[in-house]
Amino acid sequence: MSSVVVVGTQWGDEGKGKIVDLLTQYADYVVRFQGGNNAGHTLVVEGKQYIFHIIPSGILYEDKKCMIGNGVIIDPGVLIREMDQLKDKGLTVTPKRMMISERAHLIMPYHASLDQAREAALADGKKIGTTGRGIGPCYIDKVGRVGIKAGDLKDEELFKEKLKAAVDEKNFLLTKKFNAAPVDYDVIYGQFQEYAEKLIPFYGNVSVELDDARKDNKNILFEGAQGTHLDIDHGTYPYVTSSNTIAGNACNGSGFGPVYIDAVVGIMKAYTTRVGAGPFPTELFDEVGDQLQQKGHEFGATTGRRRRCGWLDGVVVSDAVRLNGLTGLAITKLDVLSGQEKIRIAKSYELEGETVRAMPSNIKEAAAVTPVYEDLEGWKEDIENVRNYDDLPQQARDYISKVEDLTGAPANIVSVGPDRKETLLLQNPFDK
């Protein structure tokens, strides 16, 4: 039995879905532990593309059990649409194949309204870059102890009571503070009664089932969303998401004991991207940045927004190694670097003449640092058809070795293309 956590090491969009899909073949359970439908995992399997926002991507394997933990916030409409889309592709999601924690909180329509109203009210230079899907306001209600949990849908009177109090408060904010349209209690109530009928059969105690699985020597894979530097505590605050994205939250967000985690794999794109606002020390504004964006198809899976692109930021990844206790790296999109004569890695920052080896907590300092680069020789060969590590160009192997030396974490997995089969598994994290 092994328990493995997969997290992003950068600002999200590192290719976690593909790596989770690869590792799922060795797992019995796949668990999503945080975030909401502001995240997206894109998979390409046998030429067919799948995009997941809430359902763990392990659902593509019919003999696995997927779990949505208590740390996830759920937009029921999005979840049901995702299930319907999978059904249209011939894959039916049943309670036998997926469990939803009754302790997971629900994203309500007023959360999205508040999210969009607050972002619209900010001056251009102060905008966070939120997806507008209600993630922040939902987590605010959760921490404020006024949120609505998935299990509340099973108690009609309790749901009515909570919904009435929430609608009264949110409509006051929407209309009086933001001059926005109010939400309708009756419409929301009727909508969520329909959701309840479809989702209640999936409810269960995720913590208890995972503990039973552990005792039964099952392999468990924990799937994070976003990336380390979008963590609410450790990221480039305030340009972050509203939950803890680092590996420690796999336990909080699922009810699984931390002493039972055996390995933590950090997904690292071979270069760096970021969606939305916030500091990005290695961002490129030249034709190389455009080449990475175009060749890497760098558009957000959730929003469709163009991703900002830059050279690999070794400081960001090294921070992730420390914060997550990474036992290994999965390097994705290495093929996108093919054709570059020179490849750069930021090994540190400089700020006011001083060397900085970690992302500053002060957001102004984080935006003011200058990356200190180390240059490596690139390679011209197309590597998408490479299936053995030793067949990679020497320059590509040198690049991987440099990443390992700089971060102190070994490369367990190397991805050389978008398809499931275009991945080199150098060390299986489920092998203790």
PyMOL commands that set and color helices and strands:
alter all, ss='L'
color gray80, all
select helices_A, chain A and resi 16-24+57-60+76-88+109-121+124-126+135-143+150-154+156-177+185-202+206-215+228-230+249-252+258-260+287-295+314-324+334-337+363-368+389-391+394-407
alter helices_A, ss='H'
color red, helices_A
select strands_A, chain A and resi 3-8+29-32+41-45+48-52+65-68+73-74+98-101+105-106+203-204+220-223+263-269+272-274+308-310+312-313+328-332+342-351+354-356+370-377+411-415+423-425
alter strands_A, ss='S'
color yellow, strands_A
deselect
rebuild
show_as cartoon
